[in-house]
């Protein structure tokens, strides 16, 4: 629904947002030709990917405050706001069957729904980069002012170390990391560090046996459809809960959607670093 709204806008204002491929869906949102205003503190970002109608260089909070002070009374946006609200309603209706799905292997939308409903009111949710960040950013909503969402943006793999850092900074708050198996494998050895120092995070691994964000890259490398070499990005179905147990973590393998919430509650209550596969 956000992409639909941006695609329909006649003017888009990027505020502190680098207009790279992930933010703009490979420079298709906003559509080419849409007028763009860009505000960024880094001058080299201005006009880097879109021909700006206006470029503003400065601190986001300071410049936005100056704009608000300079603007005359804004015109009514009622028609546009109603259109955006309708896009949101339509999108929510379209994804609700996925959020309620009983399918196995489990839908990520359902995992996010269960996590959202079980998330403690003071929790810190740390998301791995890549698809984990897309799933949680799209399908998991925070409903308490004491909850925090952190995305470990950038290089894949530092979701677990980032969650451990968050737990060290906020030792009295529950810290939950949402990762895929591809990202989790990068620094799985840090489970030993967590056990040794009593850094009791809970890591939920959306285990699809692959680095699935690489699918398109490999397909392109093979001329559009990859027929061989699949093991370059597909993994064996390892039981990550058993591996975590070998590190002396609390661990469970969850195979049914209804098992997610009670498993998370047990993991939070375990008093140990925990992994849910």
Phi and psi restraints in degrees (value plus and minus 20) as a CYANA .aco file:
   2 UNK   PHI     -85.6   -45.6
   2 UNK   PSI     -63.9   -23.9
   3 UNK   PHI     -82.2   -42.2
   3 UNK   PSI     -60.7   -20.7
   4 UNK   PHI     -81.7   -41.7
   4 UNK   PSI     -63.5   -23.5
   5 UNK   PHI     -83.4   -43.4
   5 UNK   PSI     -65.5   -25.5
   6 UNK   PHI     -84.8   -44.8
   6 UNK   PSI     -57.3   -17.3
   7 UNK   PHI     -85.9   -45.9
   7 UNK   PSI     -48.5    -8.5
   8 UNK   PHI    -110.9   -70.9
   8 UNK   PSI     -29.9    10.1
   9 UNK   PHI     -93.3   -53.3
   9 UNK   PSI     124.8   164.8
  10 UNK   PHI    -112.1   -72.1
  10 UNK   PSI     -28.9    11.1
  11 UNK   PHI    -168.3  -128.3
  11 UNK   PSI     109.8   149.8
  12 UNK   PHI    -139.3   -99.3
  12 UNK   PSI     111.8   151.8
  13 UNK   PHI    -132.7   -92.7
  13 UNK   PSI      87.0   127.0
  14 UNK   PHI    -105.1   -65.1
  14 UNK   PSI     100.7   140.7
  15 UNK   PHI    -135.6   -95.6
  15 UNK   PSI      87.8   127.8
  16 UNK   PHI      41.3    81.3
  16 UNK   PSI       4.8    44.8
  17 UNK   PHI    -136.4   -96.4
  17 UNK   PSI      94.7   134.7
  18 UNK   PHI     -88.7   -48.7
  18 UNK   PSI     108.4   148.4
  19 UNK   PHI    -107.8   -67.8
  19 UNK   PSI      30.8    70.8
  20 UNK   PHI    -101.2   -61.2
  20 UNK   PSI    -193.7  -153.7
  21 UNK   PHI     -86.0   -46.0
  21 UNK   PSI     -58.1   -18.1
  22 UNK   PHI     -91.2   -51.2
  22 UNK   PSI     -58.2   -18.2
  23 UNK   PHI     -88.3   -48.3
  23 UNK   PSI     -55.1   -15.1
  24 UNK   PHI    -129.1   -89.1
  24 UNK   PSI      -7.1    32.9
  25 UNK   PHI      32.1    72.1
  25 UNK   PSI      37.6    77.6
  26 UNK   PHI      37.9    77.9
  26 UNK   PSI      24.7    64.7
  27 UNK   PHI      42.8    82.8
  27 UNK   PSI       8.9    48.9
  28 UNK   PHI    -122.4   -82.4
  28 UNK   PSI     -36.3     3.7
  29 UNK   PHI    -149.2  -109.2
  29 UNK   PSI      90.5   130.5
  30 UNK   PHI     -92.1   -52.1
  30 UNK   PSI     142.5   182.5
  31 UNK   PHI     -86.1   -46.1
  31 UNK   PSI     126.6   166.6
  32 UNK   PHI     -74.4   -34.4
  32 UNK   PSI     115.6   155.6
  33 UNK   PHI      78.1   118.1
  33 UNK   PSI     -34.6     5.4
  34 UNK   PHI     -89.1   -49.1
  34 UNK   PSI     116.5   156.5
  35 UNK   PHI     -87.5   -47.5
  35 UNK   PSI     117.8   157.8
  36 UNK   PHI    -150.0  -110.0
  36 UNK   PSI     113.5   153.5
  37 UNK   PHI    -130.0   -90.0
  37 UNK   PSI     116.8   156.8
  38 UNK   PHI    -151.3  -111.3
  38 UNK   PSI     108.0   148.0
  39 UNK   PHI    -136.7   -96.7
  39 UNK   PSI     102.4   142.4
  40 UNK   PHI    -173.5  -133.5
  40 UNK   PSI     126.7   166.7
  41 UNK   PHI     -97.0   -57.0
  41 UNK   PSI     -39.9     0.1
  42 UNK   PHI    -116.1   -76.1
  42 UNK   PSI      91.3   131.3
  43 UNK   PHI     -79.8   -39.8
  43 UNK   PSI     -51.9   -11.9
  44 UNK   PHI     -89.4   -49.4
  44 UNK   PSI     -34.8     5.2
  45 UNK   PHI    -100.9   -60.9
  45 UNK   PSI     -40.7    -0.7
  46 UNK   PHI     -90.7   -50.7
  46 UNK   PSI     100.4   140.4
  47 UNK   PHI      53.2    93.2
  47 UNK   PSI      -4.7    35.3
  48 UNK   PHI     -86.7   -46.7
  48 UNK   PSI     -56.8   -16.8
  49 UNK   PHI    -142.9  -102.9
  49 UNK   PSI     -42.4    -2.4
  50 UNK   PHI    -144.8  -104.8
  50 UNK   PSI     123.0   163.0
  51 UNK   PHI     -94.5   -54.5
  51 UNK   PSI      85.2   125.2
  52 UNK   PHI     -92.7   -52.7
  52 UNK   PSI     119.4   159.4
  53 UNK   PHI     -91.3   -51.3
  53 UNK   PSI     -57.2   -17.2
  54 UNK   PHI    -162.7  -122.7
  54 UNK   PSI     114.4   154.4
  55 UNK   PHI    -133.6   -93.6
  55 UNK   PSI     110.7   150.7
  56 UNK   PHI    -143.6  -103.6
  56 UNK   PSI     103.0   143.0
  57 UNK   PHI    -128.2   -88.2
  57 UNK   PSI      98.7   138.7
  58 UNK   PHI     145.5   185.5
  58 UNK   PSI     158.8   198.8
  59 UNK   PHI     -88.9   -48.9
  59 UNK   PSI     112.9   152.9
  60 UNK   PHI     -78.6   -38.6
  60 UNK   PSI     -69.0   -29.0
  61 UNK   PHI     -83.6   -43.6
  61 UNK   PSI     -62.9   -22.9
  62 UNK   PHI     -85.1   -45.1
  62 UNK   PSI     -67.8   -27.8
  63 UNK   PHI     -88.3   -48.3
  63 UNK   PSI     -59.7   -19.7
  64 UNK   PHI     -83.6   -43.6
  64 UNK   PSI     -58.6   -18.6
  65 UNK   PHI     -83.8   -43.8
  65 UNK   PSI     -60.8   -20.8
  66 UNK   PHI     -84.0   -44.0
  66 UNK   PSI     -59.5   -19.5
  67 UNK   PHI     -83.7   -43.7
  67 UNK   PSI     -65.0   -25.0
  68 UNK   PHI     -81.6   -41.6
  68 UNK   PSI     -57.3   -17.3
  69 UNK   PHI     -88.7   -48.7
  69 UNK   PSI     -52.5   -12.5
  70 UNK   PHI    -105.9   -65.9
  70 UNK   PSI     -41.4    -1.4
  71 UNK   PHI     -93.2   -53.2
  71 UNK   PSI     122.9   162.9
  72 UNK   PHI     -92.9   -52.9
  72 UNK   PSI     156.4   196.4
  73 UNK   PHI     -79.1   -39.1
  73 UNK   PSI     106.4   146.4
  74 UNK   PHI     -88.7   -48.7
  74 UNK   PSI     132.0   172.0
  75 UNK   PHI     -93.1   -53.1
  75 UNK   PSI     143.5   183.5
  76 UNK   PHI     -83.6   -43.6
  76 UNK   PSI     115.8   155.8
  77 UNK   PHI    -135.0   -95.0
  77 UNK   PSI      -0.2    39.8
  78 UNK   PHI     -79.0   -39.0
  78 UNK   PSI     -63.8   -23.8
  79 UNK   PHI     -83.3   -43.3
  79 UNK   PSI     -64.4   -24.4
  80 UNK   PHI     -86.9   -46.9
  80 UNK   PSI     -62.4   -22.4
  81 UNK   PHI     -83.5   -43.5
  81 UNK   PSI     -57.3   -17.3
  82 UNK   PHI     -85.5   -45.5
  82 UNK   PSI     -57.0   -17.0
  83 UNK   PHI     -84.9   -44.9
  83 UNK   PSI     -63.9   -23.9
  84 UNK   PHI     -83.7   -43.7
  84 UNK   PSI     -62.3   -22.3
  85 UNK   PHI     -80.2   -40.2
  85 UNK   PSI     -57.7   -17.7
  86 UNK   PHI     -88.0   -48.0
  86 UNK   PSI     -58.9   -18.9
  87 UNK   PHI     -80.7   -40.7
  87 UNK   PSI     -59.6   -19.6
  88 UNK   PHI     -86.0   -46.0
  88 UNK   PSI     -65.5   -25.5
  89 UNK   PHI     -80.3   -40.3
  89 UNK   PSI     -64.2   -24.2
  90 UNK   PHI     -82.9   -42.9
  90 UNK   PSI     -61.8   -21.8
  91 UNK   PHI     -86.2   -46.2
  91 UNK   PSI     -65.2   -25.2
  92 UNK   PHI     -78.4   -38.4
  92 UNK   PSI     -60.9   -20.9
  93 UNK   PHI     -84.6   -44.6
  93 UNK   PSI     -56.4   -16.4
  94 UNK   PHI     -91.0   -51.0
  94 UNK   PSI     -50.8   -10.8
  95 UNK   PHI    -117.1   -77.1
  95 UNK   PSI     -29.3    10.7
  96 UNK   PHI     -78.8   -38.8
  96 UNK   PSI     -60.9   -20.9
  97 UNK   PHI     -80.1   -40.1
  97 UNK   PSI     -52.8   -12.8
  98 UNK   PHI     -92.4   -52.4
  98 UNK   PSI     -57.2   -17.2
  99 UNK   PHI     -88.7   -48.7
  99 UNK   PSI     -45.5    -5.5
 100 UNK   PHI    -118.6   -78.6
 100 UNK   PSI     -19.2    20.8
 101 UNK   PHI     -81.5   -41.5
 101 UNK   PSI     117.1   157.1
 102 UNK   PHI    -118.4   -78.4
 102 UNK   PSI     -10.8    29.2
 103 UNK   PHI     -83.9   -43.9
 103 UNK   PSI     129.1   169.1
 104 UNK   PHI    -149.1  -109.1
 104 UNK   PSI     116.1   156.1
 105 UNK   PHI     -74.4   -34.4
 105 UNK   PSI     130.1   170.1
 106 UNK   PHI     -89.6   -49.6
 106 UNK   PSI     123.6   163.6
 107 UNK   PHI     -93.1   -53.1
 107 UNK   PSI     117.0   157.0
 108 UNK   PHI     -79.1   -39.1
 108 UNK   PSI     -52.4   -12.4
 109 UNK   PHI     -81.4   -41.4
 109 UNK   PSI     -59.2   -19.2
 110 UNK   PHI     -90.0   -50.0
 110 UNK   PSI     -59.8   -19.8
 111 UNK   PHI     -78.4   -38.4
 111 UNK   PSI     -65.2   -25.2
 112 UNK   PHI     -83.2   -43.2
 112 UNK   PSI     -59.8   -19.8
 113 UNK   PHI     -81.6   -41.6
 113 UNK   PSI     -66.5   -26.5
 114 UNK   PHI     -85.0   -45.0
 114 UNK   PSI     -60.7   -20.7
 115 UNK   PHI     -84.8   -44.8
 115 UNK   PSI     -62.7   -22.7
 116 UNK   PHI     -77.1   -37.1
 116 UNK   PSI     -64.6   -24.6
 117 UNK   PHI     -93.9   -53.9
 117 UNK   PSI     -45.7    -5.7
 118 UNK   PHI    -115.6   -75.6
 118 UNK   PSI     -28.1    11.9
 119 UNK   PHI     -85.4   -45.4
 119 UNK   PSI     102.5   142.5
 120 UNK   PHI     -78.1   -38.1
 120 UNK   PSI     135.1   175.1
 121 UNK   PHI     -88.0   -48.0
 121 UNK   PSI     -37.0     3.0
 122 UNK   PHI    -135.2   -95.2
 122 UNK   PSI       1.2    41.2
 123 UNK   PHI     -94.4   -54.4
 123 UNK   PSI     131.8   171.8
 124 UNK   PHI    -127.1   -87.1
 124 UNK   PSI      98.1   138.1
 125 UNK   PHI    -123.1   -83.1
 125 UNK   PSI      98.6   138.6
 126 UNK   PHI    -127.6   -87.6
 126 UNK   PSI     103.8   143.8
 127 UNK   PHI    -125.1   -85.1
 127 UNK   PSI     114.9   154.9
 128 UNK   PHI     -81.6   -41.6
 128 UNK   PSI     138.9   178.9
 129 UNK   PHI     -95.2   -55.2
 129 UNK   PSI    -198.3  -158.3
 130 UNK   PHI      54.0    94.0
 130 UNK   PSI    -164.5  -124.5
 131 UNK   PHI     -81.8   -41.8
 131 UNK   PSI     -53.1   -13.1
 132 UNK   PHI     -78.9   -38.9
 132 UNK   PSI     -61.1   -21.1
 133 UNK   PHI     -87.4   -47.4
 133 UNK   PSI     -54.9   -14.9
 134 UNK   PHI     -89.0   -49.0
 134 UNK   PSI     -65.3   -25.3
 135 UNK   PHI     -81.2   -41.2
 135 UNK   PSI     -70.6   -30.6
 136 UNK   PHI     -90.3   -50.3
 136 UNK   PSI     -60.7   -20.7
 137 UNK   PHI     -83.0   -43.0
 137 UNK   PSI     -49.3    -9.3
 138 UNK   PHI    -110.4   -70.4
 138 UNK   PSI     -59.8   -19.8
 139 UNK   PHI    -135.4   -95.4
 139 UNK   PSI     -18.0    22.0
 140 UNK   PHI    -141.0  -101.0
 140 UNK   PSI     101.2   141.2
 141 UNK   PHI    -129.7   -89.7
 141 UNK   PSI     122.6   162.6
 142 UNK   PHI    -115.0   -75.0
 142 UNK   PSI     116.1   156.1
 143 UNK   PHI    -142.5  -102.5
 143 UNK   PSI     -11.0    29.0
 144 UNK   PHI    -151.8  -111.8
 144 UNK   PSI     119.2   159.2
 145 UNK   PHI     -85.2   -45.2
 145 UNK   PSI     -38.5     1.5
 146 UNK   PHI    -107.2   -67.2
 146 UNK   PSI     -21.2    18.8
 147 UNK   PHI    -107.8   -67.8
 147 UNK   PSI     128.6   168.6
 148 UNK   PHI    -149.9  -109.9
 148 UNK   PSI     118.9   158.9
 149 UNK   PHI    -138.0   -98.0
 149 UNK   PSI     105.0   145.0
 150 UNK   PHI    -145.8  -105.8
 150 UNK   PSI     109.2   149.2
 151 UNK   PHI    -126.2   -86.2
 151 UNK   PSI     105.1   145.1
 152 UNK   PHI     -98.3   -58.3
 152 UNK   PSI      52.1    92.1
 153 UNK   PHI     -89.8   -49.8
 153 UNK   PSI     134.1   174.1
 154 UNK   PHI      91.0   131.0
 154 UNK   PSI    -153.0  -113.0
 155 UNK   PHI     -92.2   -52.2
 155 UNK   PSI     114.8   154.8
 156 UNK   PHI     -82.2   -42.2
 156 UNK   PSI     119.2   159.2
 157 UNK   PHI      98.9   138.9
 157 UNK   PSI     -35.1     4.9
 158 UNK   PHI    -119.6   -79.6
 158 UNK   PSI       0.7    40.7
 159 UNK   PHI     -81.9   -41.9
 159 UNK   PSI     -68.2   -28.2
 160 UNK   PHI     -83.2   -43.2
 160 UNK   PSI     -71.2   -31.2
 161 UNK   PHI     -79.4   -39.4
 161 UNK   PSI     -56.2   -16.2
 162 UNK   PHI     -85.0   -45.0
 162 UNK   PSI     -60.2   -20.2
 163 UNK   PHI     -84.9   -44.9
 163 UNK   PSI     -58.5   -18.5
 164 UNK   PHI     -83.3   -43.3
 164 UNK   PSI     -59.6   -19.6
 165 UNK   PHI     -83.6   -43.6
 165 UNK   PSI     -60.3   -20.3
 166 UNK   PHI     -84.3   -44.3
 166 UNK   PSI     -58.7   -18.7
 167 UNK   PHI     -87.1   -47.1
 167 UNK   PSI     -58.3   -18.3
 168 UNK   PHI     -84.1   -44.1
 168 UNK   PSI     -56.1   -16.1
 169 UNK   PHI     -95.2   -55.2
 169 UNK   PSI     -52.0   -12.0
 170 UNK   PHI    -148.3  -108.3
 170 UNK   PSI      47.9    87.9
 171 UNK   PHI     -83.3   -43.3
 171 UNK   PSI     -42.1    -2.1
 172 UNK   PHI    -115.5   -75.5
 172 UNK   PSI     -15.5    24.5
 173 UNK   PHI    -130.2   -90.2
 173 UNK   PSI     123.5   163.5
 174 UNK   PHI     -88.9   -48.9
 174 UNK   PSI     111.2   151.2
 175 UNK   PHI    -138.5   -98.5
 175 UNK   PSI     102.9   142.9
 176 UNK   PHI    -141.3  -101.3
 176 UNK   PSI     110.4   150.4
 177 UNK   PHI    -126.5   -86.5
 177 UNK   PSI     110.4   150.4
 178 UNK   PHI    -126.9   -86.9
 178 UNK   PSI     101.0   141.0
 179 UNK   PHI    -159.8  -119.8
 179 UNK   PSI     144.3   184.3
 180 UNK   PHI    -116.9   -76.9
 180 UNK   PSI     149.2   189.2
 181 UNK   PHI     -87.2   -47.2
 181 UNK   PSI     -54.2   -14.2
 182 UNK   PHI     -80.9   -40.9
 182 UNK   PSI     -65.4   -25.4
 183 UNK   PHI     -89.8   -49.8
 183 UNK   PSI     -56.6   -16.6
 184 UNK   PHI     -84.8   -44.8
 184 UNK   PSI     -56.5   -16.5
 185 UNK   PHI     -82.6   -42.6
 185 UNK   PSI     -48.6    -8.6
 186 UNK   PHI     -75.9   -35.9
 186 UNK   PSI     -65.9   -25.9
 187 UNK   PHI    -149.9  -109.9
 187 UNK   PSI      17.5    57.5
 188 UNK   PHI     -80.0   -40.0
 188 UNK   PSI     -47.1    -7.1
 189 UNK   PHI     -83.2   -43.2
 189 UNK   PSI     -38.2     1.8
 190 UNK   PHI     -91.8   -51.8
 190 UNK   PSI     -28.4    11.6
 191 UNK   PHI     -80.4   -40.4
 191 UNK   PSI     -56.0   -16.0
 192 UNK   PHI     -83.5   -43.5
 192 UNK   PSI     -60.6   -20.6
 193 UNK   PHI     -81.5   -41.5
 193 UNK   PSI     -63.5   -23.5
 194 UNK   PHI     -82.2   -42.2
 194 UNK   PSI     -62.1   -22.1
 195 UNK   PHI     -86.5   -46.5
 195 UNK   PSI     -64.3   -24.3
 196 UNK   PHI     -82.0   -42.0
 196 UNK   PSI     -57.4   -17.4
 197 UNK   PHI    -123.4   -83.4
 197 UNK   PSI     -16.8    23.2
 198 UNK   PHI      47.0    87.0
 198 UNK   PSI      19.5    59.5
 199 UNK   PHI    -113.2   -73.2
 199 UNK   PSI      72.9   112.9
 200 UNK   PHI    -109.2   -69.2
 200 UNK   PSI      52.9    92.9
 201 UNK   PHI    -108.7   -68.7
 201 UNK   PSI     142.3   182.3
 202 UNK   PHI    -135.9   -95.9
 202 UNK   PSI     104.6   144.6
 203 UNK   PHI    -131.2   -91.2
 203 UNK   PSI     101.2   141.2
 204 UNK   PHI    -119.2   -79.2
 204 UNK   PSI     100.6   140.6
 205 UNK   PHI    -128.1   -88.1
 205 UNK   PSI      93.4   133.4
 206 UNK   PHI     -98.6   -58.6
 206 UNK   PSI      72.2   112.2
 207 UNK   PHI    -110.5   -70.5
 207 UNK   PSI      81.0   121.0
 208 UNK   PHI    -132.2   -92.2
 208 UNK   PSI      -2.7    37.3
 209 UNK   PHI      39.3    79.3
 209 UNK   PSI      12.9    52.9
 210 UNK   PHI    -184.0  -144.0
 210 UNK   PSI     142.3   182.3
 211 UNK   PHI    -115.3   -75.3
 211 UNK   PSI      54.4    94.4
 212 UNK   PHI     -90.4   -50.4
 212 UNK   PSI     -36.9     3.1
 213 UNK   PHI     -90.8   -50.8
 213 UNK   PSI     -33.3     6.7
 214 UNK   PHI    -105.2   -65.2
 214 UNK   PSI     -27.5    12.5
 215 UNK   PHI     -73.8   -33.8
 215 UNK   PSI     -69.9   -29.9
 216 UNK   PHI     -83.6   -43.6
 216 UNK   PSI     -59.9   -19.9
 217 UNK   PHI     -83.1   -43.1
 217 UNK   PSI     -63.5   -23.5
 218 UNK   PHI     -90.2   -50.2
 218 UNK   PSI     -57.0   -17.0
 219 UNK   PHI     -81.3   -41.3
 219 UNK   PSI     -62.9   -22.9
 220 UNK   PHI     -84.0   -44.0
 220 UNK   PSI     -59.5   -19.5
 221 UNK   PHI     -84.9   -44.9
 221 UNK   PSI     -48.3    -8.3
 222 UNK   PHI    -117.0   -77.0
 222 UNK   PSI       0.2    40.2
 223 UNK   PHI      60.2   100.2
 223 UNK   PSI       1.2    41.2
 224 UNK   PHI      97.1   137.1
 224 UNK   PSI     -48.3    -8.3
 225 UNK   PHI    -166.0  -126.0
 225 UNK   PSI     101.9   141.9
 226 UNK   PHI    -106.6   -66.6
 226 UNK   PSI     100.8   140.8
 227 UNK   PHI    -129.2   -89.2
 227 UNK   PSI     -37.2     2.8
 228 UNK   PHI    -159.3  -119.3
 228 UNK   PSI     152.5   192.5
 229 UNK   PHI      50.9    90.9
 229 UNK   PSI       0.8    40.8
 230 UNK   PHI     -84.2   -44.2
 230 UNK   PSI     -45.5    -5.5
 231 UNK   PHI     -89.2   -49.2
 231 UNK   PSI     -26.8    13.2
 232 UNK   PHI     -88.2   -48.2
 232 UNK   PSI     -42.3    -2.3
 233 UNK   PHI    -156.8  -116.8
 233 UNK   PSI     -18.6    21.4
 234 UNK   PHI    -129.9   -89.9
 234 UNK   PSI     120.9   160.9
 235 UNK   PHI    -132.1   -92.1
 235 UNK   PSI     143.0   183.0
 236 UNK   PHI     -90.0   -50.0
 236 UNK   PSI     137.2   177.2
 237 UNK   PHI    -101.7   -61.7
 237 UNK   PSI      59.8    99.8
 238 UNK   PHI    -103.7   -63.7
 238 UNK   PSI     126.7   166.7
 239 UNK   PHI    -105.5   -65.5
 239 UNK   PSI      77.9   117.9
 240 UNK   PHI     -88.5   -48.5
 240 UNK   PSI     -43.5    -3.5
 241 UNK   PHI     -86.7   -46.7
 241 UNK   PSI     -61.2   -21.2
 242 UNK   PHI     -86.0   -46.0
 242 UNK   PSI     -57.6   -17.6
 243 UNK   PHI     -83.6   -43.6
 243 UNK   PSI     -63.6   -23.6
 244 UNK   PHI     -84.5   -44.5
 244 UNK   PSI     -57.2   -17.2
 245 UNK   PHI     -81.5   -41.5
 245 UNK   PSI     -55.4   -15.4
 246 UNK   PHI     -85.9   -45.9
 246 UNK   PSI     -42.7    -2.7
 247 UNK   PHI    -104.9   -64.9
 247 UNK   PSI     -17.9    22.1
 248 UNK   PHI      53.8    93.8
 248 UNK   PSI       5.3    45.3
 249 UNK   PHI    -107.3   -67.3
 249 UNK   PSI     140.7   180.7
 250 UNK   PHI     -97.3   -57.3
 250 UNK   PSI     115.8   155.8
 251 UNK   PHI    -173.0  -133.0
 251 UNK   PSI     126.9   166.9
 252 UNK   PHI    -162.3  -122.3
 252 UNK   PSI     127.0   167.0
 253 UNK   PHI    -121.0   -81.0
 253 UNK   PSI     101.7   141.7
 254 UNK   PHI    -127.9   -87.9
 254 UNK   PSI     103.2   143.2
 255 UNK   PHI    -139.4   -99.4
 255 UNK   PSI     -25.1    14.9
 256 UNK   PHI    -149.1  -109.1
 256 UNK   PSI     120.4   160.4
 257 UNK   PHI     -75.0   -35.0
 257 UNK   PSI     -58.1   -18.1
 258 UNK   PHI     -87.7   -47.7
 258 UNK   PSI     -34.9     5.1
 259 UNK   PHI    -105.1   -65.1
 259 UNK   PSI     -31.8     8.2
 260 UNK   PHI     -84.4   -44.4
 260 UNK   PSI     -72.9   -32.9
 261 UNK   PHI     -83.2   -43.2
 261 UNK   PSI     -70.0   -30.0
 262 UNK   PHI     -83.2   -43.2
 262 UNK   PSI     -52.5   -12.5
 263 UNK   PHI     -86.0   -46.0
 263 UNK   PSI     -59.9   -19.9
 264 UNK   PHI     -85.5   -45.5
 264 UNK   PSI     -60.0   -20.0
 265 UNK   PHI     -83.4   -43.4
 265 UNK   PSI     -60.2   -20.2
 266 UNK   PHI     -86.3   -46.3
 266 UNK   PSI     -59.6   -19.6
 267 UNK   PHI     -83.8   -43.8
 267 UNK   PSI     -63.2   -23.2
 268 UNK   PHI     -84.6   -44.6
 268 UNK   PSI     -51.6   -11.6
 269 UNK   PHI    -108.0   -68.0
 269 UNK   PSI     -24.3    15.7
 270 UNK   PHI     -91.7   -51.7
 270 UNK   PSI     -45.0    -5.0
 271 UNK   PHI      51.9    91.9
 271 UNK   PSI      -1.0    39.0
 272 UNK   PHI    -157.0  -117.0
 272 UNK   PSI     141.3   181.3
 273 UNK   PHI     -76.0   -36.0
 273 UNK   PSI     118.2   158.2
 274 UNK   PHI    -154.3  -114.3
 274 UNK   PSI     129.5   169.5
 275 UNK   PHI    -153.9  -113.9
 275 UNK   PSI     109.8   149.8
 276 UNK   PHI    -133.0   -93.0
 276 UNK   PSI      96.7   136.7
